[in-house]
Amino acid sequence: MSGDLQQDWRGDVEAAARRIRERAPHFLRETPLWKLPGRALGVDTPGVEVWLKLEHLQVSGSFKARGMMNRLLANEIPASGAIVASGGNAGIATAAAAQALGVPCEVFLPEMSPEAKRARLRSLGARVVVGGAAYADALAACLQRQRKTGALLTHAYDQPEVVAGAGTLGREIEQQGGLPYAVLVSVGGGGLIGGLAAWFERRSRVVALEPERAPTLARAREAGEPVDVEVGGIAADSLGAKRIGAIAWELTQRHVGDALLLSDDAIRAAQSWMWKELKLGVEAAAALPLAALQTGAYAPREGEKVCLIVCGANVDPGMLG
């Protein structure tokens, strides 16, 4: 499911934004861009301004709504509807888009998916199938089912329409605040960082962040190509892809220099800090950008404007303590 680097990715992002605006005008939200002095988040470097892109407030609770709706609108949807394998967020987004368009949706989840995400899917009218230890197992079952039903497959991260839809987040940031110096973003399969890299190119510094226990991009860079990795840890339900997507691999090779790894302890601490200090209830995957700042893994320069992508909020509130 690779993309062509020669294609006009920024044009594809513009087309996605236009398609969604014209055909599903009330589906997406323009999420807030909250600007804070760096010291408010524990950054000591003088003059740093931190932009929190609060995409966890998006329809379906994550950025995934952008790509999933674009995928559905860009294709003819059969009577069997849409089908997707997901750690949770892509499934919720596909179900929300399908519900908005009045078409059926079937979602395959791994056993590690939290009950909160399963309940949300059912509330959106999706048929939920749970099985397999990891996302890759759910995807295999999903593909087998899709061959039988002919439903439109919505991939969690590795389809051009999904990546272009995710890129509308970058477009929105630029419209709201201009170009930040750096954009810090979590990586799982790579749909989000692929979309942001496609939009910003190298006009802003896009920084890839991964948990140490789910290093799909880091291991791919070590090997020189996408490879399977063992995944686990605190953010595995959202960042649990075993291999970086082909499109994200190509786009990050071209536009992303930094790929940083963060410990589960650092991610957990940042997630807890966001809840206690900012009252932002977000999932672990959304805390990696702040963890990178607070641990010094990413050290902004004096006067830098750095944007943190707060990507999702599909979390059990009891886990935020």
C-alpha positions in Angstrom: 0.0 0.0 0.0 2.9 2.3 -0.8 2.6 5.9 -2.0 4.4 7.6 -4.9 6.8 10.2 -3.6 6.4 12.0 -7.0 2.7 12.6 -6.4 1.5 16.0 -5.2 1.0 15.1 -1.6 0.2 18.7 -0.5 -2.4 18.8 -3.3 -3.8 15.6 -2.0 -4.2 17.1 1.4 -5.9 20.1 0.0 -8.2 17.8 -2.0 -9.0 15.9 1.2 -9.9 19.0 3.1 -12.1 20.2 0.2 -13.8 16.8 -0.1 -14.7 16.6 3.5 -15.8 20.2 3.7 -18.1 19.8 0.7 -19.5 16.4 1.3 -19.5 16.0 5.1 -19.4 19.6 6.2 -20.5 19.0 9.8 -18.4 15.9 10.5 -15.0 17.2 11.6 -14.2 19.8 14.2 -11.6 22.5 14.0 -9.7 21.6 17.1 -8.1 24.3 19.3 -4.4 25.3 19.1 -3.5 26.2 22.7 -0.4 28.3 22.9 1.5 28.3 26.3 4.9 29.6 27.4 7.3 26.8 27.6 7.8 27.3 31.4 4.2 26.4 31.9 5.1 22.9 30.8 8.4 22.6 32.6 10.6 23.9 29.8 13.4 26.1 31.1 14.8 27.4 27.8 14.0 31.1 27.5 11.3 32.3 25.1 10.0 28.9 24.1 6.3 28.8 23.0 4.5 25.5 23.1 1.5 24.9 20.9 -0.8 22.1 22.0 -2.9 20.9 19.1 -5.8 19.5 21.0 -6.8 16.9 18.4 -8.0 14.6 21.1 -11.2 16.8 21.0 -11.8 15.7 17.4 -14.9 13.7 16.4 -14.3 10.0 17.5 -11.7 11.2 20.0 -8.6 11.2 17.7 -7.1 12.5 14.5 -8.1 9.3 12.8 -11.5 10.8 11.9 -9.8 12.9 9.2 -8.3 10.0 7.3 -11.2 7.6 7.7 -13.8 10.0 6.4 -11.5 10.9 3.4 -11.1 7.3 2.6 -14.8 6.6 2.6 -15.7 9.7 0.6 -13.0 9.1 -2.0 -14.4 5.6 -2.9 -17.7 3.9 -3.8 -19.0 2.1 -0.7 -20.6 -1.2 -1.3 -23.8 -2.5 0.4 -21.6 -4.4 2.8 -20.2 -1.1 4.0 -16.7 -0.4 5.5 -14.4 -2.8 7.3 -11.2 -2.1 9.3 -8.7 -3.6 11.7 -7.6 -1.4 14.5 -6.1 -1.1 17.9 -9.2 1.0 18.6 -8.9 4.6 17.3 -9.0 3.8 13.6 -12.0 1.6 14.2 -13.8 4.2 16.2 -13.1 6.8 13.5 -14.3 4.5 10.7 -17.4 3.6 12.6 -18.1 7.3 13.2 -17.6 8.2 9.6 -19.7 5.2 8.5 -22.5 6.2 10.9 -22.4 9.8 9.5 -22.8 8.4 6.0 -25.4 5.8 6.9 -23.4 2.8 5.9 -22.6 -0.4 7.8 -19.2 -0.9 9.5 -17.3 -3.9 10.9 -14.3 -3.5 13.1 -11.7 -6.2 14.0 -9.8 -5.5 17.3 -6.9 -7.4 19.0 -7.4 -8.7 22.5 -5.2 -5.9 24.0 -7.8 -3.3 23.0 -9.3 -1.7 26.0 -13.0 -2.2 26.9 -13.6 1.6 26.7 -12.8 1.5 23.0 -14.9 -1.6 22.3 -17.9 0.0 24.1 -17.5 3.2 22.0 -17.5 1.2 18.8 -20.7 -0.6 19.8 -22.4 2.7 20.6 -21.6 3.8 17.1 -23.4 0.8 15.7 -20.3 -1.1 14.5 -20.1 -4.9 14.5 -17.1 -5.6 16.7 -14.9 -8.7 16.3 -12.2 -9.3 19.0 -9.4 -11.8 18.4 -5.7 -12.3 18.2 -2.9 -11.0 20.5 -1.9 -7.9 18.5 -3.0 -5.6 15.7 -1.4 -7.8 13.0 -3.6 -10.7 14.0 -6.7 -8.5 13.9 -5.7 -7.3 10.4 -5.2 -10.8 9.1 -8.7 -11.7 10.2 -10.1 -8.5 8.8 -8.6 -9.1 5.4 -10.0 -12.7 5.3 -13.4 -11.3 6.1 -13.1 -8.5 3.6 -12.5 -11.0 0.8 -15.8 -12.7 1.6 -17.9 -9.6 2.0 -16.4 -7.2 -0.5 -16.6 -4.3 2.0 -14.5 -1.2 1.5 -11.3 -1.8 3.5 -10.2 1.2 5.5 -6.6 0.7 6.6 -5.6 2.1 9.9 -2.6 4.0 8.4 -1.3 2.8 5.1 -3.6 4.1 2.3 -3.0 7.4 0.4 -6.5 8.7 1.3 -5.9 8.0 5.0 -2.5 9.7 5.0 -3.8 12.7 3.0 -6.7 13.0 5.4 -4.4 13.0 8.4 -2.4 15.7 6.6 -5.4 18.1 7.0 -4.3 18.3 10.6 -1.1 20.0 9.6 -2.9 22.2 7.2 -5.2 23.3 10.0 -2.3 24.1 12.3 -0.7 26.3 9.7 -4.0 28.1 9.1 -4.4 28.7 12.9 -0.9 29.7 13.9 1.4 29.7 10.9 4.5 27.5 10.7 6.0 26.3 14.0 9.7 25.5 14.1 9.1 21.9 15.1 6.1 19.5 15.2 6.4 16.6 17.7 4.2 13.6 16.9 3.7 10.0 18.0 4.3 7.2 15.6 2.6 3.8 15.4 1.9 2.6 11.9 2.7 6.1 10.6 -0.4 7.5 9.1 -0.3 10.7 11.2 3.4 11.4 10.8 3.1 10.6 7.1 0.3 13.1 6.7 2.2 15.8 8.7 5.4 15.2 6.8 3.5 15.4 3.5 2.0 18.7 4.5 4.9 20.4 6.2 7.6 18.8 4.1 10.7 20.4 5.6 9.1 23.8 6.2 8.8 22.8 9.8 10.9 20.2 11.6 8.7 17.1 12.1 10.0 14.9 14.9 9.0 11.3 15.2 8.4 9.9 18.7 8.0 6.2 19.6 7.8 4.2 22.8 10.9 2.1 23.4 8.6 -1.0 23.4 7.0 -0.2 20.0 9.9 1.2 17.8 8.6 0.5 14.3 10.3 3.5 12.7 13.5 3.3 14.7 14.0 -0.4 13.8 13.2 0.3 10.1 15.9 3.0 10.0 18.4 0.6 11.6 17.5 -2.1 9.0 17.2 0.3 6.1 13.7 -0.8 5.3 10.4 -1.6 7.1 10.7 -4.7 9.3 8.5 -6.4 11.8 9.1 -5.6 15.5 7.7 -7.0 18.7 5.4 -4.4 20.3 4.1 -3.9 23.8 3.9 -1.4 26.6 1.7 1.4 27.8 0.8 2.7 24.3 0.5 -0.5 22.4 -3.3 -0.2 22.0 -2.7 2.9 19.9 0.9 2.6 18.7 0.9 -1.2 18.3 1.5 -1.7 14.6 4.3 -4.3 14.1 5.7 -2.5 11.0 5.9 1.1 9.9 3.6 1.7 6.9 5.1 1.8 3.4 3.7 5.3 2.8 5.0 6.6 6.1 8.3 5.0 5.5 8.8 6.8 2.2 7.6 10.2 3.5 9.6 10.1 6.7 12.7 9.1 4.8 12.3 12.2 2.8 11.0 14.7 5.3 11.7 13.6 8.9 15.2 13.7 10.4 14.7 12.9 14.1 13.2 9.7 15.4 13.3 9.6 19.2 12.5 6.8 21.7 10.8 7.3 25.0 10.4 5.0 28.0 7.0 3.8 29.3 7.7 5.6 32.6 8.3 8.9 30.9 5.1 8.5 28.8 3.1 7.6 31.9 4.4 10.5 33.8 3.6 13.0 31.0 0.1 11.5 30.6 -0.5 11.9 34.4 0.9 15.4 34.3 -1.4 16.5 31.5 -4.4 15.3 33.5 -3.3 16.8 36.9 -1.9 20.1 35.7 -3.9 20.8 32.5 -7.0 18.7 33.0 -6.4 17.0 29.6 -7.6 13.4 29.7 -5.6 11.8 26.9 -4.4 8.3 26.0 -0.8 7.4 26.4 0.0 7.9 22.7 -1.0 11.5 23.0 1.5 12.1 25.9 4.7 11.3 23.9 5.3 14.8 22.7 5.1 16.3 26.2 7.3 13.4 27.5 9.9 14.3 24.9 10.0 17.9 26.1 9.9 17.1 29.8 12.7 14.5 29.6 14.9 16.6 27.4 14.8 14.0 24.6 13.8 17.0 22.5 15.4 20.2 23.6 14.0 23.3 22.0 16.2 26.2 21.2 15.7 29.7 22.7 12.6 31.4 21.3 11.5 28.3 19.5 7.8 27.6 18.7 7.2 23.9 19.1 3.8 22.2 18.4 2.8 19.1 20.3 0.2 16.9 18.6 -2.2 15.7 21.3 -3.6 13.0 19.1 -6.2 11.0 21.0 -8.4 10.7 24.1 -9.9 7.2 23.9 -8.8 6.2 27.4 -10.4 4.7 30.4 -10.7 7.7 32.8 -9.8 5.4 35.7 -6.3 5.1 34.2 -5.5 8.8 34.5 -5.1 9.0 38.3 
